[in-house]
Amino acid sequence: MKKYFGTDGIRGEVNKGNITGEMFYRFGLAAGTYFTKKNKFRHRAIIAKDTRISGYMLEPAVVSGLISTGMDVLLLGPLPTNGLAMLTKSMKADLGIMLTASHNPYTDNGLKLFGPDGMKLSDDVEKKIEKLIDSNIKKLLVPPQKLGRAKRIEDATARYIEILKSNFPRSFNLNGLTIVVDCANGATYKAAPTLLWELGAEVITVGNVPDGFNINADCGSTHPSLIQKAVIKHKADIGIAFDGDGDRVIMCDEKGELVDGDQIIAMIAKSWKMRGMLKGGVVGTSMSNLGIEIFFKKNKIKFTRADVGDRYVKEKMNKLKFNLGGEQSGHIILGDFATTGDGLLVSLEVLHLLKKATKASKLLDVFKKTPQVLENIKVKDKTIVDEPKVKKEIDTLGKALNSNSRLLVRKSGTENVIRIMVESIDKKILSSTVDKVKTILQKYN
């Protein structure tokens, strides 16, 4: 059991619990100590962030901790999470740190850590860093002559954009396409409009004026109605919405119909199989729609589920040597090109295929979704779902469903929330099962 790290790094409300300047200094000190190796070269960490006002407080704290271990620090400024992951590898850094709370409101913040290979850290490494966090930090400090230095890098966005372009043919362009882009007032606000415009698209941008407080506020992948309305208004070919740190993407077609991560994954898998690019199969999660599983079975594409969290998806992709995986929420990993979810990279792959298709509605309507209900229940203690009595009652409820239905109840990795998901072709089962789960939770909460 980890003390600080959740399913996707560390996250919480700013100036409470672990999200304080003091704790982020300790995080920097512990992570810097772990990644410092004995060799003749200086050690390097790079830091990127989204647009939250608290980044101005937490970034210096992390930098102070890292410099105290003798690490040099390069500050990239606002950049999508996978941009940070890509540059961690290409700039030969020992460590990459992304300051973000992803799709959460501005009142939250956190961090995600990446190793020199651009991969998110394993549970084992995170546990070792946690031990260092709780150790006597005075023993981790280097003498004055070995302190690191900090430097700001001004061209990080341009470097990221060029890496993304290099994954496609030089002739690839978006000429003739009108695209609505919602940057969630977050980390993609520079990179996304710039890249799409450079490739020749007419770009209509919303959620693109971050002020430190408006990240994810009624915009982005968690509020896709903004792109739906804008696509209809401007008669655009497609709408694309990112979350606060740019590792998720949700789309809508030219009719304003929403397209979630499952449909995008299915479309890419179908295309890659036809082009001989799909390796092994596809990794989804326990939240992936039952319809996508049925679709893959009909099309003879191997499909397996991992725990929720793109890190676990990537771990299973590596284990099975699959090169495509992701989540319904829009975390999608193109394994030959990225080590983590990248909304902008996935968007380019979809747009690359859209150039050859007639309409987004035809391209992105791949399988029939099984009706699904998702509900989040706020609780005082989310660990109640791990109690034997609760698990037994929920398991009994799930086993009683027919073969065309599915129940999943899990705790959030970052909030005091229990997530309920029910799938069924019978609408009565959907509502009644959710109500029964709520009754169980109320009884024990």
MARGU-197897 format. One record per atom (N, C-alpha, C): x, z, y; residue in three letters. Coordinates in steps of 0.05 Angstrom, whole numbers, plus 5000, padded with zeros to 4 digits. Example, Ala and Ser with C-alpha at 12.3 -4.5 7.8 and 13.67 -1.06 7.14 Angstrom:
REM MARGU-197897
526451564886ala/524651564910ala/526451564934ala/525751424955ser/527351434979ser/525851575001ser/
This chain:
REM MARGU-197897
501750004976met/500050005000met/501850005025met/501349815043lys/502949795068lys/501749975089lys/503450075106lys/502550265127lys/501850125153lys/503449925161tyr/503049795187tyr/502049505184tyr/503049355165phe/502349075163phe/499749035148phe/498048855158gly/495548785145gly/495848515130gly/493648365127thr/493748115113thr/495247905129thr/495347935155asp/496747735172asp/498247875194asp/500348025188gly/501948165208gly/500748425217gly/501248495242ile/500248745253ile/498348685276ile/496148815277arg/494148745298arg/492348985304arg/491549005330gly/489749225337gly/489349225367gly/487949435377glu/487449455406glu/489849555421glu/490349425443val/492749475459val/492749765471val/495049885470asn/495550165480asn/494050365464asn/493450295439lys/492350485419lys/493750445393lys/493950655377gly/495150635351gly/497950515351gly/498250295337asn/500950175334asn/501549965355asn/499549895372ile/499949675391ile/500749795419ile/503049925419thr/504150035444thr/506949945447thr/507949975472gly/510749895478gly/512650045460gly/512150305456glu/513950465440glu/514150365412glu/511850305400met/511750215372met/513049935370met/512549765389phe/513649495387phe/516749495390phe/517749695405tyr/520649735406tyr/521649795378tyr/520249975364arg/521050055337arg/520749815318arg/518649655321phe/518349415304phe/520749225308phe/521449185333gly/523749015339gly/526349115328gly/526649375331leu/529049505320leu/529249495290leu/526949535277ala/526949535247ala/527249255237ala/525849055248ala/526048785239ala/528848675244ala/529948735268gly/532648645275gly/534748755256gly/534349015249thr/536249145230thr/536149015203thr/533648955193tyr/533348835166tyr/534648565165tyr/534448405186phe/535348125185phe/538248095195phe/539548315202thr/542348295210thr/544048295185thr/545548085182lys/547348045159lys/550248055168lys/552048125150lys/554848135156lys/556047855154lys/556447725176asn/557947475177asn/559247435204asn/560647225208lys/562147195233lys/560447085256lys/557947005250phe/556246895271phe/554547105284phe/553747055308arg/551847235321arg/549147185309arg/547447395310his/544747375298his/542847305320his/540747155312arg/538847045331arg/535947095323arg/534347185342ala/531447195338ala/530147035359ala/527846905353ile/526346765373ile/523546885374ile/522446885399ile/519847015403ile/518046815418ile/515546775408ala/513546635422ala/511046815424ala/509146725440lys/506746895444lys/504346715452lys/502046835451asp/499646705462asp/499346795491asp/497046775502thr/496746805531thr/495547075540thr/495447275522arg/494347535529arg/496047675550arg/494747815568ile/496247965589ile/498048175577ile/497248285554ser/498948485542ser/501548385531ser/501848115530gly/504348005522gly/506648075541gly/505948105566tyr/507948185586tyr/509048465581tyr/507448635568met/508248905561met/509748915535met/508648775514leu/509748805487leu/512248635483leu/512448405496glu/514848235492glu/517448385500glu/517548505524pro/520048645531pro/520648875512pro/518648995501ala/519049225482ala/520449125457ala/519348905446val/520548785422val/523448695427val/523748565450val/526448465458val/528448695459val/527648915471ser/529349145473ser/530249245446ser/528349255427gly/529049345400gly/530949155387gly/530448895389leu/532248695376leu/535048705388leu/535248715415ile/537948715427ile/539448965419ile/537949185415ser/539249435407ser/540549415379ser/539749215363thr/540949175337thr/543248975338thr/543748865361gly/545848665364gly/544948375362gly/542248335361met/541148075359met/540947945386met/541647685388asp/540947525412asp/538047445409asp/536647415432val/533847345432val/533247105449val/531846915438leu/530946685454leu/527946705458leu/527046685483leu/524246715490leu/523046445495leu/520946375479leu/519846105480leu/517346085497leu/516146315504gly/513746305520gly/511346235503gly/509046155515pro/506646095500pro/507045845481pro/506545885456leu/506945675436leu/505245735412leu/504045535398pro/502545585374pro/504245715352pro/502945865335thr/504446015314thr/506145835297thr/505145605288asn/506845435272asn/509045305288asn/508745275314gly/510945185330gly/513245385329gly/512545645330leu/514545855327leu/515845845300leu/514245805279ala/515245785251ala/517245545249ala/516445315260met/518145075258met/520745115273met/520645235296leu/523045265312leu/524845495301leu/523645685287thr/525245895274thr/527145755254thr/526145565240lys/527745415220lys/529645225234lys/528645055252ser/530344845264ser/532444955282ser/532045195294met/534045315312met/535745515298met/535445525271lys/537145695254lys/537045985262lys/534646085268ala/534346365275ala/534146535250ala/535046775251asp/534746965229asp/531847065227asp/530447055249leu/527847175251leu/526147045272leu/523647005266gly/521646905286gly/519447105290gly/518647165314ile/516547355320ile/514447225337ile/511947225328met/509747115343met/508047355353met/507747385379leu/506147595391leu/503247485395leu/501447575379thr/498747465380thr/496847645365thr/494247625372ala/492147745355ala/490247525347ala/491247275345ser/489847045335ser/487146995349ser/484947025334his/482246965345his/480947205358his/482247435358asn/481147685370asn/481047665400asn/479447845413pro/479247845443pro/481847935455pro/482047905482tyr/484547965496tyr/485348255495tyr/483448435489thr/483948715487thr/485748785463thr/486048605444asp/487648645421asp/490248485423asp/492248565408asn/494748415406asn/496048495380asn/498248365373gly/499648425348gly/502048255345gly/503148235321leu/505348055316leu/505347955288leu/506647715285lys/507047595258lys/510047545256lys/511147595233leu/514047565229leu/514647335210leu/516747175217phe/517546955200phe/520546975194phe/521246905170gly/524046905161gly/525446655170gly/527946625163pro/529546395172pro/528646125159pro/527046145138asp/525945905126asp/523245825139asp/522445965159gly/519845905172gly/517446015158gly/517846165137met/515746275121met/514946555131met/512446625129lys/511546905134lys/512847085113lys/513447325121leu/514847515104leu/513147595080leu/514347655058ser/512947745035ser/512148045038ser/510348135021asp/509548415022asp/511948595017asp/513748515000asp/516148674993asp/517948715018asp/518448495033val/520048515057val/518648685078val/516048645081glu/514648805101glu/514749105095glu/514649175070lys/514849455062lys/517649565069lys/519649405065lys/522349495072lys/522649535102lys/521449355118ile/521549385147ile/519949635156ile/517749685142glu/516149925148glu/517850185144glu/519450185123lys/521150415118lys/523150455141lys/524150235152leu/526050255175leu/524650345200leu/522050265203ile/520550345227ile/520250655227ile/519850765204asp/519451055202asp/522051215198asp/524351085198ser/526851215194ser/527951335221ser/530151465220asn/531551565244asn/532751335259asn/531351245280ile/532150995293ile/534851015307ile/535751255313lys/538351275326lys/540551175309lys/540151175282lys/542151075264lys/542250765263lys/540150645275leu/540050355274leu/541250225299leu/541850385319leu/542950285345leu/545850205342leu/546549965354val/549349885353val/550749985378val/553449995378pro/554950085402pro/554649875424pro/555149955449pro/554749785472pro/556049515470pro/558449495459gln/559849245458gln/558649045439gln/556749135422lys/555448955403lys/552548885410lys/551648965433leu/548948905441leu/548448605443leu/545948525438gly/545248245440gly/544548165468gly/543847905472arg/543047805498arg/540347665496arg/538947635518ala/536447495518ala/536547255537ala/535247035528lys/535246795544lys/532546655540lys/531446545563arg/528946395561arg/529446105556arg/527945985537ile/528145705530ile/525845555543ile/526345355559glu/524245225575glu/522944985560glu/524344875540asp/523344635528asp/522144675500asp/521144915494ala/520144975467ala/517644805460ala/515844765479thr/513444605474thr/514244315468thr/516144205484ala/517043935479ala/518343905452ala/519944105444arg/521144095417arg/519044085395arg/517044255398tyr/514844275379tyr/513344015377tyr/512743895400ile/511243645400ile/512843425386ile/515443405390glu/517043205378glu/517243245347glu/517243495338ile/517243545309ile/514543445297ile/512343495311leu/509743405301leu/509643095300leu/510542965321lys/510542675321lys/512242555299lys/514442685292ser/516242575272ser/515042565244ser/512742695240asn/511442695214asn/509742455210asn/509442285230phe/507742045229phe/509241795236phe/508341565227pro/509741315233pro/510041275263pro/512241155272arg/512741115300arg/510540945313arg/509140785297ser/507040615308ser/504440765312ser/504241015302phe/501741175304phe/501041225333phe/498541165340asn/497541215367asn/494541285365asn/493541385387leu/490741465389leu/489241295410leu/490341065416asn/489140885435asn/486240825428asn/484440855448gly/481640785443gly/479941025435gly/481141255429leu/479641495421leu/479141675444leu/476741775446thr/476141985466thr/475842255451thr/477442445458ile/477542695443ile/477042935461ile/475143105453val/474743365467val/476443575453val/478043715468val/479843925457val/479244195471val/478744395455asp/478344665464asp/480744835456asp/482344915475cys/484745065470cys/484345365469cys/481945455471ala/481245745469ala/482745915491ala/483545775513asn/485145915533asn/487546065521asn/488645935500gly/490746065484gly/493245905482gly/494645935460ala/497345835457ala/497645535456ala/495445395451thr/495645095450thr/495144965477thr/494745125498tyr/493845005523tyr/495744805536tyr/498344825529lys/500244625538lys/500544395517lys/501144475493ala/501844285472ala/499744085465ala/497244185461ala/495144015450ala/494443785469ala/493643845494pro/492943615512pro/495243425517pro/497643535519thr/500043375524thr/500543185501thr/500543285477leu/501043115453leu/498942895450leu/496442965452leu/494342765448leu/494342555470leu/494942635494trp/495142445516trp/497542255513trp/499842375504glu/502242205500glu/501741995478glu/500042065459leu/499441875437leu/497241675445leu/496241695469gly/494441485480gly/491541545481gly/490741785473ala/487841855473ala/486841925501ala/484341885506glu/483041995529glu/482242285522glu/483442475536val/483142755529val/481342905549val/479243025538ile/477543195555ile/478043485545ile/479243645563thr/480143905555thr/478444125566thr/477644315549val/476244555557val/477844795547val/477145035557gly/478645275548gly/481545245553gly/482245145576asn/485045075582asn/486145205607asn/484945415616val/485845555640val/486245855634val/488245925619pro/488646205611pro/489346375635pro/488146615636asp/488746805658asp/489547075647asp/490147085621gly/490947345609gly/488647495597gly/486147435606phe/483747585598phe/481747415583phe/481947145585asn/479746975575asn/480446835549asn/482546915535ile/483146795509ile/480946855489ile/479946645476asn/477746655456asn/475046735468asn/474946765494ala/472446865506ala/470346635509ala/468446635491asp/466346425490asp/467546145489asp/469746115475cys/471045855471cys/472745865446cys/473845635439gly/475545625415gly/474045595389gly/475545625367ser/474345575340ser/472145775333ser/472146005345thr/470046205339thr/467546155356thr/467645985376his/465345915392his/465245605396his/464845455374pro/465045165374pro/462745025389pro/460745165399ser/458645035414ser/459644895438ser/461944995449leu/463144865472leu/463944585467leu/465244525444ile/466044255438ile/463644085430ile/461644215417gln/459244065409gln/457843945434gln/457544115454lys/456244025478lys/457843815493lys/460543865495ala/462243685509ala/462443405496ala/462443405470val/462543145455val/460042985461val/457743105461ile/455242965467ile/455342875496ile/456043045514lys/456142975543lys/457942745549lys/460342745537his/462342535544his/462342305524his/460442315504lys/460342105483lys/463042075470lys/464342295463ala/466942295451ala/466842215422ala/469142145411asp/469242075382asp/469442315364asp/470542535375ile/470942775359ile/471543015377ile/470843255367gly/471543495382gly/473343665365gly/475243795377ile/477243955363ile/477544225377ile/477244445362ala/477444715374ala/479444885359ala/481345005374phe/483345175362phe/482645465367phe/484045645354asp/483845925361asp/486046015379asp/486246275385gly/488146365405gly/491046305401gly/491946295375asp/494746235370asp/495145965357asp/492945815354gly/493245535346gly/493645485317gly/493245695300asp/493645635271asp/491045575257asp/488845575271arg/486245495260arg/485245255275arg/483545095262val/482244875275val/479444835263val/477444805280ile/474744735272ile/474044485288ile/472444295276met/471844045290met/468943995291met/468143795306cys/465443685305cys/465543385307cys/463643245295asp/463742955295asp/462442855321asp/462142585323glu/461142465347glu/458242535353glu/456842645333lys/454042725336lys/453843025344lys/456143155345gly/456143445352gly/455843625328gly/455843505303glu/455543665279glu/458143805272glu/458044065266leu/460444215260leu/461744135234leu/464444155234val/465944095210val/467944335206val/467544485184asp/469344715180asp/471744645164asp/473444845158gly/475944805144gly/475544685116gly/473444765102asp/473044665075asp/472644355075asp/471044255094gln/470543975095gln/473143825103gln/474743945121ile/477243815129ile/479143805106ile/479344025091ile/481144035067ile/480243825047ile/477643815041ala/476643625022ala/477243335030ala/476943275056met/477443005066met/480442935062met/482143115070ile/485043065067ile/485843035038ile/484743215021ala/485343194992ala/484542924980ala/482142834987lys/481142574978lys/483042354987lys/483742355012ser/485542145023ser/488342155010ser/489342405008trp/492042424997trp/492142334967trp/490042394953lys/489942304925lys/489942004923lys/488341874940met/488241584940met/490941464947met/492441594965arg/494941494974arg/497341594958arg/496741754937gly/498841854920gly/500542074933gly/499442204953met/500842414967met/500242694957met/498042724943leu/497142994935leu/498843084911leu/500143314914lys/501843424893lys/500443664879lys/499843634854gly/498743854838gly/495743884842gly/494943984866gly/492144034872gly/491844174898gly/489744334900val/489044464925val/488644764920val/489644924939val/489145214938val/487145284960val/484945414952gly/483045524971gly/483145824971gly/481045954979thr/480946244978thr/478246334966thr/477946584963ser/475346694953ser/473046624971ser/473646554996met/471546485016met/470846185015met/472446025001ser/471945735001ser/469145674989ser/467745485001asn/464945424992asn/464845324964asn/462745404949leu/462445324922leu/462245014920leu/461244894941gly/460944604941gly/463544454939gly/465744564951ile/468344434950ile/469444454922ile/468844674908glu/469744694881glu/468444484863glu/465844444867ile/464344244852ile/465443964858ile/465943914884phe/467043654892phe/469743594879phe/471543794879phe/474143744867phe/473943704837phe/472043844824lys/471743804795lys/470843524789lys/468943424805lys/467943144801lys/470142934806lys/471942994824asn/473942804832asn/476642864817asn/476543034797lys/478843094780lys/481243184797lys/480743364816ile/482843484833ile/482943774825ile/485343874817lys/485644154810lys/485144334834lys/483744554829phe/483044734851phe/483245024841phe/484545184857thr/484745474850thr/484445634875thr/483645884872arg/483146064895arg/485246274897arg/485946344922ala/487846554928ala/486346774944ala/487646994949asp/486547204967asp/486247084995asp/484547195011val/484147115038val/486647165055val/487446975071gly/489946995087gly/491746755080gly/492546605101asp/494046365096asp/496846425083asp/497846665087arg/500346745074arg/499946735043arg/497746845034tyr/497146855005tyr/496646574994tyr/495346405011val/494946125003val/497545984999val/499446025019lys/502045895017lys/503645994993lys/503446254987glu/504946364965glu/503946234939glu/501346204936lys/500246074912lys/500945774911lys/500945644934met/501845364935met/504645334925met/506445514934asn/509245504926asn/509445554896asn/507945754886lys/508045814857lys/507145584840lys/504945454848leu/503845234832leu/505044954839leu/506644954861lys/507744704871lys/505644514880lys/503544624893phe/501444464907phe/502244424936phe/501444204948asn/502144154976asn/499844154996asn/497544254987leu/495244275005leu/493744524999leu/492944675020gly/491344915016gly/490245015043gly/488345195042gly/487345295067gly/484745455063gly/483545515086glu/481245695087glu/478945555102glu/476545645095gln/474145555109gln/474245595139gln/475645805147ser/475845875176ser/477545675192ser/478945495178gly/480545295192gly/483545335190gly/484445545176his/487345565169his/487845365148his/489345155154ile/489944945134ile/492944895134ile/494144895110ile/497044855108ile/497644585094ile/498944415109leu/499944165098leu/502744215089leu/503044275063gly/505544395053gly/508044225055gly/507743965057asp/510143795060asp/511143795088asp/509543905107phe/510243885135phe/510344155149phe/509144365138ala/508944615152ala/509044845132ala/509845085142thr/509945315125thr/507545505129thr/505945445149thr/503645615155thr/501445435168thr/499145545173gly/497045395185gly/497745285213gly/497045035218asp/497644905243asp/495344725251asp/493644825270gly/491244675278gly/491944405290gly/494044385305leu/494744135318leu/495843935298leu/497444015279leu/498443835258leu/496143735241leu/494343905234val/491943825218val/490243625234val/489943685260ser/488443495277ser/489643225277ser/492343205279leu/493642945278leu/493142795252leu/493142945230glu/492642815204glu/489742705203glu/487842855213val/485042765214val/484842525233val/486042535257leu/485942315276leu/487342065265leu/489442105250his/490841885237his/488941725219his/487241875204leu/485341755186leu/482841655201leu/482141785223leu/479841705239leu/480341425252leu/482841365258lys/483441105270lys/482740875251lys/482740935225lys/482040735205lys/479140745196lys/477640945205ala/474840975198ala/473040875220ala/470540855214thr/468640765234thr/467640995252thr/467041225240lys/466041455255lys/467041715242lys/467241925258ala/468042185248ala/465942295229ala/463442235234ser/461242335217ser/461442215189ser/462441975186lys/462841855160lys/465341965147lys/467441995162leu/470042095151leu/469842385141leu/468542555157leu/468642845152leu/466342955136leu/464442795129asp/462242885112asp/462942825083asp/464343005070val/465642945044val/464043055020val/463043295023phe/461543415000phe/459143565011phe/457243624993lys/454843775001lys/455444064998lys/455244215020lys/455844495020lys/453644655006lys/454444854991thr/452545044980thr/451745235003thr/449145275007pro/448345455029pro/449745725027pro/450645825050gln/452346065050gln/451546245074gln/451546495069val/451146695090val/453546875093val/454546895117leu/456847075123leu/455947285142leu/456447535136glu/455747755154glu/457947965155glu/458548055179asn/460548255183asn/459248525189asn/459948735175ile/458748995179ile/460849185189ile/460449285214lys/462349485225lys/461949755212lys/464149875203val/464050135190val/466250315201val/465850575196lys/467950775204lys/470350755186lys/469850705160asp/472050695141asp/471650455122asp/473150245127lys/472849995111lys/473750025082lys/475250235076thr/476250275048thr/474150365029thr/471650405039ile/469550495021ile/469050274999ile/469650025005val/469149814986val/471149834962val/473249994965asp/475150044943asp/474350274925asp/472350434934glu/471550664918glu/470150564892glu/470850684869pro/469750594843pro/466650574843pro/465250764854lys/462350754853lys/461250514869lys/462450464892val/461550234908val/462249974894val/464749954884lys/465549704870lys/463749644846lys/463049854832lys/461449824808lys/458649714815lys/457449824836glu/454749734844glu/454849444854glu/456849384870ile/457149104880ile/457748904858ile/459448984839asp/460048814816asp/457548754799asp/455948964795thr/453448934780thr/451548744794thr/451448764820leu/449748584836leu/450648294834leu/453348254835gly/454447984833gly/454047864806gly/454348014785lys/454047914758lys/451147844752lys/449247954766ala/446447904762ala/445547634774ala/447247514791leu/446547254803leu/446847034783leu/445446804788asn/445646584769asn/448246424774asn/448746224758ser/451246074758ser/451545904784ser/449445864798asn/449545714823asn/449745894848asn/450346144843ser/450446344865ser/453046494863ser/453946614885arg/456446764886arg/456346974907arg/457447214901leu/457647434920leu/460547524924leu/461347554948leu/463947664954leu/463747874976leu/464748114971val/464848334991val/467748424993val/468748415018arg/471548495021arg/471948625048arg/474048785051lys/474648915076lys/476448725093lys/476048735119ser/477748585137ser/480548695136ser/482548515140gly/485348605140gly/486148715167gly/484548665188thr/485348735215thr/483348905231thr/480848935221glu/478749075235glu/477349265216glu/475949465228asn/474249635212asn/471549505206asn/471749295190val/469549125184val/469449055155val/467149045143ile/466748955116ile/465348685117ile/466448485104arg/465348215105arg/463848155079arg/461348065083ile/459547995061ile/459147695061ile/459647565038met/459147285035met/457347235010met/455147095014val/453347024992val/452946724993val/453146594969glu/452546314967glu/450446274945glu/448546094951ser/446446034931ser/444845794940ser/443845644921ile/442045424928ile/439245534933ile/438845784926asp/436245914930asp/436446094955asp/434946024976lys/435146165001lys/434146454999lys/432346504980lys/431346784977lys/433646964967lys/435346854950ile/437547004939ile/439547074961ile/439946894980leu/441746935002leu/441047185018leu/438647195028ser/437847425045ser/437547685029ser/436347665006ser/435947914990ser/438548034981ser/440547874974thr/443047974965thr/444648114987thr/444547995011val/445848115034val/444548395040val/441948405039asp/440548655044asp/441248865024asp/441548784999lys/442248974977lys/445149084981lys/446948914990val/449649004995val/449749205018val/448149135039lys/447949315062lys/446949595054lys/445049595036thr/443849845026thr/445950015012thr/447549874995ile/449750014981ile/451750135000ile/452549985020leu/454550075040leu/453450305056leu/450950285064gln/449750505079gln/449650765063gln/449150735038lys/448950975020lys/451551125018lys/453850985019tyr/456451115015tyr/458051145041tyr/457151015063asn/458751025088asn/458051285103asn/
